[in-house]
Each structure stands twice: as structure tokens, then as C-alpha cells.
Amino acid sequence: MNKEAKQEIKQRKANIKGVETFIRKQVGLKEGRNFIDRISARQDYILDVSNPKTILVNGSQKTFYQMIAIRDFEVWSIKIKKGQKGAWLEEGAKIGKGCWADDESIVYAEGTMIVNDSYVKNSRIFNGVEIDNTFVSNSKLTCINPQECLSFCFCSVISSNIRVMEKATFKECFFNETNITNDVPSASCENFYNYNNTDGLDFFGNID
């Protein structure tokens, strides 16, 4: 094992220990252990509440906390190691067990949900976007009107700009270098549903 690998392992252990120490100082040793056990039964990470980060969002200051993996696991053939740092999450954002977002990503809490073996890389996830069993890379996903529903299923979306007036639900898709914004009236999800490949699509109109 080289020097860099040893240093990475040391840092990951320090990441976990730092958060555990902070929690136990707040609630006591026994309750701190119980808290961490309860978290690990539901998800694969804890939030580094000891080091919050403030980000300006639409003129308002919001607080985000960084994910830290609490066990080794794998998602989309990418190995996540215990103690590895991940995305910055606003309190209330939901990232399910077996999912991960990397340390270059930001996930906002306004109804966002990342579930079922999804992986987010270098992306921004906003306002009511639901991601299910999907790989999202270098993308920005946001919903303006979360009352409607647009579904992407078994799709590959690369180097695209997509604007629709629907709630976005993505399942078993691949997104790369993509902006998806739902603010076009009378859009339909039919042409994107089931086994579509939209490589290179630059879409700014109604889907008919």
C-alpha cells in the first residue's frame, strides 16, 4: 500500500471519528451510540453536523451538511468506502440506502428524493426531483411545478438541455452533461418513456 492510500484510509477514519465524537458530546456516550446505530439501520451515511456549510440560494442563506459513509458498499459499480465524504445536503433531503452523491454535488431539500441504487456525480439536484436507480453526472435537475409528473425510464440522456412542465421522476436512466428544467407548458412524458436514448438532444419545446 502506497503513502497516498494509507493517508486516505487515515483521513476516512478521522472523518467518522470526528462526527461520532461531536454527536456523543451533544447527547452523551450511550445515546450517541444508539443514535448512530439507528441511523445505520436506515442509510449508509451520517451527516457531518459538526462542520456545516452556508450556501446562498436564490438570495437566501441555507445550511448544508456533508455526507460521510458509515460502511463500505457499491453503487453503479463504484466502490464507496467507510469514512468517504460525499455531497452537501440540505437538512431534509432524502438519499436512500444504497445510494450515493459525490463530494462535488449539492442536494437541496425541497421535496428531492434519491433512492434505489442511484448515484449522483458533480450535479445539483433541486425542487422536487425524484431519482430512482439512475446515474446522474455533471447535470442540473430542477422542478418548477412539482404537482405534475414526467417520468424518464431506461433512458440515456447526454449533453442535453430539456425543459418541461412536469414533476421529474427518473428510473434506470443515465444522465450526463444535462440540464433538465420543467417550465414549458403542456409537455408530455410519452416520447421519453421506456428505453429511449436522447444522446445529444437539445430540447426547448413542447413534447408532442
Contacts in CASP RR format, 6 or more apart in sequence:
PFRMAT RR
TARGET T0000
AUTHOR 0000-0000-0000
METHOD contacts of the structure
MODEL  1
MNKEAKQEIKQRKANIKGVETFIRKQVGLKEGRNFIDRISARQDYILDVS
NPKTILVNGSQKTFYQMIAIRDFEVWSIKIKKGQKGAWLEEGAKIGKGCW
ADDESIVYAEGTMIVNDSYVKNSRIFNGVEIDNTFVSNSKLTCINPQECL
SFCFCSVISSNIRVMEKATFKECFFNETNITNDVPSASCENFYNYNNTDG
LDFFGNID
12 81 0 8 1.000
12 82 0 8 1.000
12 83 0 8 1.000
12 84 0 8 1.000
13 83 0 8 1.000
15 48 0 8 1.000
15 68 0 8 1.000
15 83 0 8 1.000
15 84 0 8 1.000
15 85 0 8 1.000
16 68 0 8 1.000
16 70 0 8 1.000
16 82 0 8 1.000
16 83 0 8 1.000
18 50 0 8 1.000
19 46 0 8 1.000
19 47 0 8 1.000
19 48 0 8 1.000
19 49 0 8 1.000
19 50 0 8 1.000
19 68 0 8 1.000
20 32 0 8 1.000
20 36 0 8 1.000
22 49 0 8 1.000
22 50 0 8 1.000
23 32 0 8 1.000
23 35 0 8 1.000
23 36 0 8 1.000
23 49 0 8 1.000
24 32 0 8 1.000
24 33 0 8 1.000
27 35 0 8 1.000
36 46 0 8 1.000
36 70 0 8 1.000
39 46 0 8 1.000
39 70 0 8 1.000
40 70 0 8 1.000
40 71 0 8 1.000
42 97 0 8 1.000
43 95 0 8 1.000
43 96 0 8 1.000
43 97 0 8 1.000
44 69 0 8 1.000
44 70 0 8 1.000
44 71 0 8 1.000
44 73 0 8 1.000
44 80 0 8 1.000
44 96 0 8 1.000
44 97 0 8 1.000
44 98 0 8 1.000
44 99 0 8 1.000
44 100 0 8 1.000
45 67 0 8 1.000
45 68 0 8 1.000
45 69 0 8 1.000
45 70 0 8 1.000
45 86 0 8 1.000
45 95 0 8 1.000
45 100 0 8 1.000
46 67 0 8 1.000
46 68 0 8 1.000
46 70 0 8 1.000
47 65 0 8 1.000
47 66 0 8 1.000
47 67 0 8 1.000
47 68 0 8 1.000
47 89 0 8 1.000
47 91 0 8 1.000
48 65 0 8 1.000
48 66 0 8 1.000
48 67 0 8 1.000
48 68 0 8 1.000
48 85 0 8 1.000
49 65 0 8 1.000
51 65 0 8 1.000
51 66 0 8 1.000
52 63 0 8 1.000
52 64 0 8 1.000
52 65 0 8 1.000
53 63 0 8 1.000
53 64 0 8 1.000
53 65 0 8 1.000
53 66 0 8 1.000
53 88 0 8 1.000
54 61 0 8 1.000
54 62 0 8 1.000
54 63 0 8 1.000
54 64 0 8 1.000
55 61 0 8 1.000
55 62 0 8 1.000
55 64 0 8 1.000
55 88 0 8 1.000
55 106 0 8 1.000
56 62 0 8 1.000
57 108 0 8 1.000
62 90 0 8 1.000
62 108 0 8 1.000
63 90 0 8 1.000
63 91 0 8 1.000
64 88 0 8 1.000
64 89 0 8 1.000
64 90 0 8 1.000
64 106 0 8 1.000
65 88 0 8 1.000
65 89 0 8 1.000
65 91 0 8 1.000
66 85 0 8 1.000
66 86 0 8 1.000
66 87 0 8 1.000
66 88 0 8 1.000
66 89 0 8 1.000
66 103 0 8 1.000
67 85 0 8 1.000
67 86 0 8 1.000
67 87 0 8 1.000
67 88 0 8 1.000
67 89 0 8 1.000
67 95 0 8 1.000
67 100 0 8 1.000
67 101 0 8 1.000
68 83 0 8 1.000
68 84 0 8 1.000
68 85 0 8 1.000
68 86 0 8 1.000
69 80 0 8 1.000
69 81 0 8 1.000
69 82 0 8 1.000
69 83 0 8 1.000
69 84 0 8 1.000
69 86 0 8 1.000
69 100 0 8 1.000
70 82 0 8 1.000
70 83 0 8 1.000
71 82 0 8 1.000
72 79 0 8 1.000
72 80 0 8 1.000
72 81 0 8 1.000
72 82 0 8 1.000
73 80 0 8 1.000
73 98 0 8 1.000
74 80 0 8 1.000
75 98 0 8 1.000
75 99 0 8 1.000
75 100 0 8 1.000
75 117 0 8 1.000
75 118 0 8 1.000
75 119 0 8 1.000
76 117 0 8 1.000
76 119 0 8 1.000
76 135 0 8 1.000
78 100 0 8 1.000
78 119 0 8 1.000
80 100 0 8 1.000
85 103 0 8 1.000
86 100 0 8 1.000
86 101 0 8 1.000
86 102 0 8 1.000
86 103 0 8 1.000
86 105 0 8 1.000
87 95 0 8 1.000
87 101 0 8 1.000
87 102 0 8 1.000
87 103 0 8 1.000
87 104 0 8 1.000
87 105 0 8 1.000
87 106 0 8 1.000
87 107 0 8 1.000
87 120 0 8 1.000
88 103 0 8 1.000
88 105 0 8 1.000
88 106 0 8 1.000
88 107 0 8 1.000
89 95 0 8 1.000
89 101 0 8 1.000
89 106 0 8 1.000
89 107 0 8 1.000
89 109 0 8 1.000
90 107 0 8 1.000
90 108 0 8 1.000
90 109 0 8 1.000
91 109 0 8 1.000
92 109 0 8 1.000
93 107 0 8 1.000
93 108 0 8 1.000
93 109 0 8 1.000
93 111 0 8 1.000
93 112 0 8 1.000
93 114 0 8 1.000
93 125 0 8 1.000
94 111 0 8 1.000
94 112 0 8 1.000
94 113 0 8 1.000
94 114 0 8 1.000
94 115 0 8 1.000
95 101 0 8 1.000
95 107 0 8 1.000
95 114 0 8 1.000
95 115 0 8 1.000
96 114 0 8 1.000
96 115 0 8 1.000
96 116 0 8 1.000
98 116 0 8 1.000
98 117 0 8 1.000
99 114 0 8 1.000
99 115 0 8 1.000
99 116 0 8 1.000
99 117 0 8 1.000
99 118 0 8 1.000
99 119 0 8 1.000
99 120 0 8 1.000
100 119 0 8 1.000
100 120 0 8 1.000
101 107 0 8 1.000
101 114 0 8 1.000
101 119 0 8 1.000
101 120 0 8 1.000
101 121 0 8 1.000
101 123 0 8 1.000
101 125 0 8 1.000
102 120 0 8 1.000
102 121 0 8 1.000
102 122 0 8 1.000
104 121 0 8 1.000
104 122 0 8 1.000
105 120 0 8 1.000
105 121 0 8 1.000
105 122 0 8 1.000
105 123 0 8 1.000
105 124 0 8 1.000
105 125 0 8 1.000
106 124 0 8 1.000
106 125 0 8 1.000
107 114 0 8 1.000
107 120 0 8 1.000
107 125 0 8 1.000
108 124 0 8 1.000
108 125 0 8 1.000
108 126 0 8 1.000
108 127 0 8 1.000
110 126 0 8 1.000
110 127 0 8 1.000
110 128 0 8 1.000
111 127 0 8 1.000
111 128 0 8 1.000
111 129 0 8 1.000
111 146 0 8 1.000
112 125 0 8 1.000
112 126 0 8 1.000
112 127 0 8 1.000
112 128 0 8 1.000
112 129 0 8 1.000
112 130 0 8 1.000
113 128 0 8 1.000
113 129 0 8 1.000
113 130 0 8 1.000
113 131 0 8 1.000
114 120 0 8 1.000
114 125 0 8 1.000
114 130 0 8 1.000
114 131 0 8 1.000
115 130 0 8 1.000
115 131 0 8 1.000
115 132 0 8 1.000
115 133 0 8 1.000
116 132 0 8 1.000
116 133 0 8 1.000
117 133 0 8 1.000
118 131 0 8 1.000
118 132 0 8 1.000
118 133 0 8 1.000
118 134 0 8 1.000
118 135 0 8 1.000
118 136 0 8 1.000
119 134 0 8 1.000
119 135 0 8 1.000
119 136 0 8 1.000
120 131 0 8 1.000
120 136 0 8 1.000
120 137 0 8 1.000
121 135 0 8 1.000
121 136 0 8 1.000
121 137 0 8 1.000
121 138 0 8 1.000
122 137 0 8 1.000
122 138 0 8 1.000
123 136 0 8 1.000
123 137 0 8 1.000
123 138 0 8 1.000
123 139 0 8 1.000
123 140 0 8 1.000
123 141 0 8 1.000
123 175 0 8 1.000
124 139 0 8 1.000
124 140 0 8 1.000
124 141 0 8 1.000
124 142 0 8 1.000
125 131 0 8 1.000
125 136 0 8 1.000
125 141 0 8 1.000
125 142 0 8 1.000
126 140 0 8 1.000
126 141 0 8 1.000
126 142 0 8 1.000
126 143 0 8 1.000
127 142 0 8 1.000
127 143 0 8 1.000
127 144 0 8 1.000
127 146 0 8 1.000
128 143 0 8 1.000
128 146 0 8 1.000
128 167 0 8 1.000
128 168 0 8 1.000
129 141 0 8 1.000
129 142 0 8 1.000
129 143 0 8 1.000
129 168 0 8 1.000
129 170 0 8 1.000
129 180 0 8 1.000
130 167 0 8 1.000
130 168 0 8 1.000
130 169 0 8 1.000
130 170 0 8 1.000
131 141 0 8 1.000
131 170 0 8 1.000
132 169 0 8 1.000
132 170 0 8 1.000
132 171 0 8 1.000
132 172 0 8 1.000
133 171 0 8 1.000
133 172 0 8 1.000
134 152 0 8 1.000
134 170 0 8 1.000
134 171 0 8 1.000
134 172 0 8 1.000
134 173 0 8 1.000
134 174 0 8 1.000
134 175 0 8 1.000
135 173 0 8 1.000
135 174 0 8 1.000
135 175 0 8 1.000
136 170 0 8 1.000
136 175 0 8 1.000
136 178 0 8 1.000
137 174 0 8 1.000
137 175 0 8 1.000
137 176 0 8 1.000
137 177 0 8 1.000
138 176 0 8 1.000
138 177 0 8 1.000
138 178 0 8 1.000
139 175 0 8 1.000
139 176 0 8 1.000
139 177 0 8 1.000
139 178 0 8 1.000
139 179 0 8 1.000
139 180 0 8 1.000
140 178 0 8 1.000
140 179 0 8 1.000
140 180 0 8 1.000
140 181 0 8 1.000
141 168 0 8 1.000
141 170 0 8 1.000
141 175 0 8 1.000
141 178 0 8 1.000
141 180 0 8 1.000
142 180 0 8 1.000
142 181 0 8 1.000
142 182 0 8 1.000
143 166 0 8 1.000
143 167 0 8 1.000
143 168 0 8 1.000
143 182 0 8 1.000
144 165 0 8 1.000
144 181 0 8 1.000
144 182 0 8 1.000
144 183 0 8 1.000
145 165 0 8 1.000
145 166 0 8 1.000
145 167 0 8 1.000
145 182 0 8 1.000
145 183 0 8 1.000
146 167 0 8 1.000
147 167 0 8 1.000
148 165 0 8 1.000
148 166 0 8 1.000
148 167 0 8 1.000
148 182 0 8 1.000
149 166 0 8 1.000
149 167 0 8 1.000
149 169 0 8 1.000
149 189 0 8 1.000
150 164 0 8 1.000
150 166 0 8 1.000
150 167 0 8 1.000
150 168 0 8 1.000
150 169 0 8 1.000
150 182 0 8 1.000
150 187 0 8 1.000
150 189 0 8 1.000
150 192 0 8 1.000
151 169 0 8 1.000
151 170 0 8 1.000
151 171 0 8 1.000
151 189 0 8 1.000
151 192 0 8 1.000
151 193 0 8 1.000
152 168 0 8 1.000
152 169 0 8 1.000
152 170 0 8 1.000
152 171 0 8 1.000
152 173 0 8 1.000
152 189 0 8 1.000
152 192 0 8 1.000
152 193 0 8 1.000
152 196 0 8 1.000
153 170 0 8 1.000
153 171 0 8 1.000
153 172 0 8 1.000
153 173 0 8 1.000
153 193 0 8 1.000
153 194 0 8 1.000
153 195 0 8 1.000
154 171 0 8 1.000
154 172 0 8 1.000
154 173 0 8 1.000
154 194 0 8 1.000
154 195 0 8 1.000
154 196 0 8 1.000
155 170 0 8 1.000
155 173 0 8 1.000
155 174 0 8 1.000
155 192 0 8 1.000
155 195 0 8 1.000
155 196 0 8 1.000
155 197 0 8 1.000
155 198 0 8 1.000
156 173 0 8 1.000
156 174 0 8 1.000
156 196 0 8 1.000
156 197 0 8 1.000
156 198 0 8 1.000
156 199 0 8 1.000
157 173 0 8 1.000
157 174 0 8 1.000
157 175 0 8 1.000
157 176 0 8 1.000
157 178 0 8 1.000
157 180 0 8 1.000
157 198 0 8 1.000
157 199 0 8 1.000
157 201 0 8 1.000
158 174 0 8 1.000
158 175 0 8 1.000
158 176 0 8 1.000
158 177 0 8 1.000
158 178 0 8 1.000
158 198 0 8 1.000
158 199 0 8 1.000
158 200 0 8 1.000
159 176 0 8 1.000
159 177 0 8 1.000
159 178 0 8 1.000
159 199 0 8 1.000
159 200 0 8 1.000
159 201 0 8 1.000
159 202 0 8 1.000
160 177 0 8 1.000
160 178 0 8 1.000
160 179 0 8 1.000
160 180 0 8 1.000
160 198 0 8 1.000
160 200 0 8 1.000
160 201 0 8 1.000
160 202 0 8 1.000
160 203 0 8 1.000
161 178 0 8 1.000
161 179 0 8 1.000
161 201 0 8 1.000
161 202 0 8 1.000
161 203 0 8 1.000
161 204 0 8 1.000
162 178 0 8 1.000
162 179 0 8 1.000
162 180 0 8 1.000
162 181 0 8 1.000
162 198 0 8 1.000
162 201 0 8 1.000
162 203 0 8 1.000
163 180 0 8 1.000
163 181 0 8 1.000
163 182 0 8 1.000
163 183 0 8 1.000
163 184 0 8 1.000
163 203 0 8 1.000
163 204 0 8 1.000
163 205 0 8 1.000
164 180 0 8 1.000
164 181 0 8 1.000
164 182 0 8 1.000
164 183 0 8 1.000
164 184 0 8 1.000
164 187 0 8 1.000
164 189 0 8 1.000
164 207 0 8 1.000
165 182 0 8 1.000
165 183 0 8 1.000
165 184 0 8 1.000
165 185 0 8 1.000
165 186 0 8 1.000
165 187 0 8 1.000
166 182 0 8 1.000
166 187 0 8 1.000
166 189 0 8 1.000
167 182 0 8 1.000
168 180 0 8 1.000
168 182 0 8 1.000
184 204 0 8 1.000
184 205 0 8 1.000
184 206 0 8 1.000
185 206 0 8 1.000
186 206 0 8 1.000
187 205 0 8 1.000
187 206 0 8 1.000
187 207 0 8 1.000
188 206 0 8 1.000
188 207 0 8 1.000
188 208 0 8 1.000
189 207 0 8 1.000
190 207 0 8 1.000
191 207 0 8 1.000
191 208 0 8 1.000
192 198 0 8 1.000
192 207 0 8 1.000
END
